[in-house]
Amino acid sequence: MTILYFGQIQSITSLAKEELNGATNLKELKELLIKKYPTLSDANFVFSVNQKIVEACELKENDEVALLPPFSGG
């Protein structure tokens, strides 16, 4: 699956995107990412899967997952 990073998350990973496999749901993906980028554990972010913000879901190989920093409206 493709993982996209934005804002402070992109600063932590030093990447805009990468391909990752090995997670079947968001909980597993978060654990995998924190193991790879330990400072993510201190970051505040939400997941978007295929352009929809979600708190939990099953993941498929061709999904696009974005880690989005907090944002505020005006």
MDAnalysis code that builds the backbone (N, CA, C; Angstrom):
import MDAnalysis as mda
import numpy as np

u = mda.Universe.empty(222, n_residues=74, atom_resindex=np.repeat(np.arange(74), 3), trajectory=True)
u.add_TopologyAttr("name", ["N", "CA", "C"] * 74)
u.add_TopologyAttr("resid", np.arange(1, 75))
u.add_TopologyAttr("resname", ["MET", "THR", "ILE", "LEU", "TYR", "PHE", "GLY", "GLN", "ILE", "GLN", "SER", "ILE", "THR", "SER", "LEU", "ALA", "LYS", "GLU", "GLU", "LEU", "ASN", "GLY", "ALA", "THR", "ASN", "LEU", "LYS", "GLU", "LEU", "LYS", "GLU", "LEU", "LEU", "ILE", "LYS", "LYS", "TYR", "PRO", "THR", "LEU", "SER", "ASP", "ALA", "ASN", "PHE", "VAL", "PHE", "SER", "VAL", "ASN", "GLN", "LYS", "ILE", "VAL", "GLU", "ALA", "CYS", "GLU", "LEU", "LYS", "GLU", "ASN", "ASP", "GLU", "VAL", "ALA", "LEU", "LEU", "PRO", "PRO", "PHE", "SER", "GLY", "GLY"])
u.atoms.positions = np.array([
    [0.838, -1.172, 0.000],
    [0.000, 0.000, 0.000],
    [0.883, 1.235, 0.000],
    [0.322, 2.326, -0.460],
    [1.047, 3.586, -0.503],
    [0.719, 4.388, 0.745],
    [1.756, 4.860, 1.418],
    [1.591, 5.683, 2.613],
    [2.051, 7.096, 2.261],
    [1.178, 8.075, 2.510],
    [1.491, 9.478, 2.242],
    [1.657, 10.215, 3.563],
    [2.653, 11.095, 3.612],
    [2.932, 11.854, 4.830],
    [2.781, 13.349, 4.551],
    [2.175, 14.062, 5.500],
    [1.955, 15.497, 5.342],
    [2.398, 16.248, 6.591],
    [2.761, 17.519, 6.414],
    [3.072, 18.410, 7.527],
    [4.173, 17.876, 8.418],
    [3.935, 17.931, 9.735],
    [4.943, 17.503, 10.704],
    [5.274, 16.029, 10.557],
    [4.329, 15.240, 10.066],
    [4.588, 13.812, 9.871],
    [5.636, 13.618, 8.784],
    [5.552, 14.412, 7.740],
    [6.550, 14.352, 6.673],
    [7.927, 14.744, 7.213],
    [7.965, 15.710, 8.132],
    [9.240, 16.105, 8.743],
    [9.835, 14.955, 9.559],
    [8.984, 14.207, 10.248],
    [9.454, 13.088, 11.077],
    [10.015, 11.966, 10.206],
    [9.319, 11.635, 9.129],
    [9.735, 10.510, 8.283],
    [10.764, 10.903, 7.229],
    [10.861, 12.201, 6.942],
    [11.721, 12.715, 5.858],
    [11.294, 12.184, 4.494],
    [10.038, 11.762, 4.390],
    [9.497, 11.243, 3.135],
    [8.134, 11.863, 2.876],
    [7.789, 12.014, 1.601],
    [6.439, 12.435, 1.231],
    [5.544, 11.207, 1.074],
    [6.156, 10.093, 0.617],
    [5.399, 8.848, 0.487],
    [6.339, 7.671, 0.426],
    [5.790, 6.506, 0.719],
    [6.544, 5.261, 0.601],
    [5.572, 4.101, 0.450],
    [6.089, 2.986, -0.007],
    [5.301, 1.764, -0.138],
    [5.600, 0.870, 1.068],
    [4.557, 0.423, 1.733],
    [4.721, -0.456, 2.890],
    [3.725, -1.599, 2.793],
    [4.131, -2.746, 3.284],
    [3.244, -3.900, 3.373],
    [3.425, -4.518, 4.744],
    [2.556, -5.420, 5.101],
    [2.706, -6.120, 6.360],
    [1.679, -5.738, 7.408],
    [0.756, -4.846, 7.077],
    [-0.297, -4.472, 8.021],
    [-1.647, -4.777, 7.393],
    [-2.535, -5.381, 8.172],
    [-3.860, -5.707, 7.647],
    [-4.937, -4.755, 8.150],
    [-4.568, -3.896, 9.130],
    [-5.517, -2.896, 9.624],
    [-4.746, -1.681, 10.135],
    [-5.454, -0.627, 10.503],
    [-4.785, 0.608, 10.913],
    [-3.998, 0.452, 12.207],
    [-4.480, -0.373, 13.120],
    [-3.747, -0.584, 14.376],
    [-2.374, -1.186, 14.089],
    [-2.337, -2.211, 13.238],
    [-1.059, -2.830, 12.864],
    [-0.166, -1.836, 12.126],
    [-0.761, -1.048, 11.244],
    [0.021, -0.071, 10.496],
    [0.635, 0.962, 11.434],
    [-0.139, 1.446, 12.391],
    [0.386, 2.437, 13.337],
    [1.547, 1.844, 14.130],
    [1.409, 0.609, 14.591],
    [2.493, -0.056, 15.323],
    [3.737, -0.201, 14.449],
    [3.551, -0.590, 13.190],
    [4.659, -0.748, 12.262],
    [5.366, 0.591, 12.032],
    [4.579, 1.658, 11.853],
    [5.162, 2.976, 11.599],
    [5.900, 3.524, 12.816],
    [5.352, 3.294, 14.010],
    [6.022, 3.773, 15.224],
    [7.320, 3.003, 15.458],
    [7.325, 1.717, 15.103],
    [8.564, 0.946, 15.213],
    [9.617, 1.500, 14.247],
    [9.188, 1.887, 13.055],
    [10.104, 2.413, 12.038],
    [10.507, 3.860, 12.323],
    [9.557, 4.657, 12.830],
    [9.784, 6.074, 13.136],
    [9.331, 6.329, 14.580],
    [10.178, 6.036, 15.576],
    [9.761, 6.121, 16.983],
    [9.173, 7.475, 17.401],
    [9.621, 8.568, 16.823],
    [9.087, 9.880, 17.233],
    [7.636, 10.076, 16.788],
    [7.125, 9.212, 15.933],
    [5.705, 9.289, 15.571],
    [4.803, 9.048, 16.774],
    [5.318, 8.343, 17.783],
    [4.501, 8.067, 18.966],
    [4.121, 9.350, 19.696],
    [4.902, 10.412, 19.523],
    [4.609, 11.703, 20.156],
    [3.792, 12.630, 19.256],
    [3.583, 12.229, 18.008],
    [2.896, 13.091, 17.040],
    [1.384, 12.885, 17.102],
    [0.664, 13.938, 16.802],
    [-0.786, 13.887, 16.741],
    [-1.193, 13.857, 15.268],
    [-1.911, 12.818, 14.854],
    [-2.317, 12.709, 13.451],
    [-3.549, 11.835, 13.324],
    [-4.192, 11.937, 12.185],
    [-5.316, 11.059, 11.863],
    [-4.977, 10.308, 10.580],
    [-5.654, 9.180, 10.394],
    [-5.471, 8.389, 9.179],
    [-6.569, 8.703, 8.180],
    [-6.176, 8.751, 6.920],
    [-7.119, 8.814, 5.816],
    [-6.829, 7.601, 4.936],
    [-7.858, 6.820, 4.641],
    [-7.697, 5.656, 3.768],
    [-8.545, 5.894, 2.531],
    [-7.872, 5.916, 1.390],
    [-8.537, 6.189, 0.116],
    [-9.363, 7.476, 0.196],
    [-8.748, 8.503, 0.777],
    [-9.270, 9.868, 0.863],
    [-10.484, 10.006, 1.780],
    [-10.625, 9.108, 2.749],
    [-11.674, 9.218, 3.768],
    [-11.033, 9.071, 5.134],
    [-11.275, 10.035, 6.026],
    [-10.720, 9.966, 7.372],
    [-11.428, 8.853, 8.137],
    [-10.617, 7.962, 8.706],
    [-11.152, 6.808, 9.431],
    [-10.372, 6.619, 10.725],
    [-11.020, 5.960, 11.688],
    [-10.343, 5.640, 12.942],
    [-9.883, 4.193, 12.964],
    [-10.601, 3.336, 12.237],
    [-10.230, 1.923, 12.177],
    [-10.792, 1.330, 10.890],
    [-10.021, 0.466, 10.270],
    [-10.502, -0.249, 9.083],
    [-9.500, -1.322, 8.693],
    [-9.963, -2.260, 7.892],
    [-9.084, -3.266, 7.308],
    [-8.378, -2.632, 6.111],
    [-7.153, -3.056, 5.866],
    [-6.369, -2.495, 4.768],
    [-6.146, -3.538, 3.686],
    [-6.120, -3.056, 2.442],
    [-5.854, -3.912, 1.290],
    [-4.564, -3.444, 0.623],
    [-4.006, -4.294, -0.188],
    [-2.705, -4.036, -0.813],
    [-2.674, -2.744, -1.627],
    [-3.775, -2.413, -2.298],
    [-3.769, -1.242, -3.184],
    [-4.320, 0.026, -2.513],
    [-4.510, 0.011, -1.192],
    [-5.022, 1.192, -0.495],
    [-3.995, 2.317, -0.471],
    [-4.511, 3.535, -0.408],
    [-3.683, 4.722, -0.214],
    [-4.005, 5.263, 1.178],
    [-3.007, 5.261, 2.034],
    [-3.185, 5.699, 3.417],
    [-2.387, 6.974, 3.631],
    [-3.050, 8.003, 4.149],
    [-2.365, 9.263, 4.444],
    [-2.361, 9.497, 5.945],
    [-1.252, 10.007, 6.449],
    [-1.165, 10.448, 7.830],
    [-1.247, 11.950, 7.819],
    [-2.315, 12.464, 8.405],
    [-2.600, 13.895, 8.344],
    [-2.429, 14.530, 9.722],
    [-1.682, 15.632, 9.801],
    [-1.562, 16.341, 11.067],
    [-2.872, 17.032, 11.411],
    [-3.024, 17.481, 12.654],
    [-4.250, 18.198, 13.004],
    [-4.419, 19.437, 12.122],
    [-5.634, 19.750, 11.805],
    [-5.902, 20.941, 11.012],
    [-7.107, 21.655, 11.619],
    [-7.163, 22.943, 11.383],
    [-8.286, 23.717, 11.937],
    [-8.937, 24.514, 10.828],
    [-10.216, 24.725, 10.984],
    [-10.972, 25.486, 9.990],
    [-10.960, 26.966, 10.308],
    [-11.375, 27.741, 9.339],
    [-11.357, 29.172, 9.556],
    [-12.720, 29.788, 9.408],
])
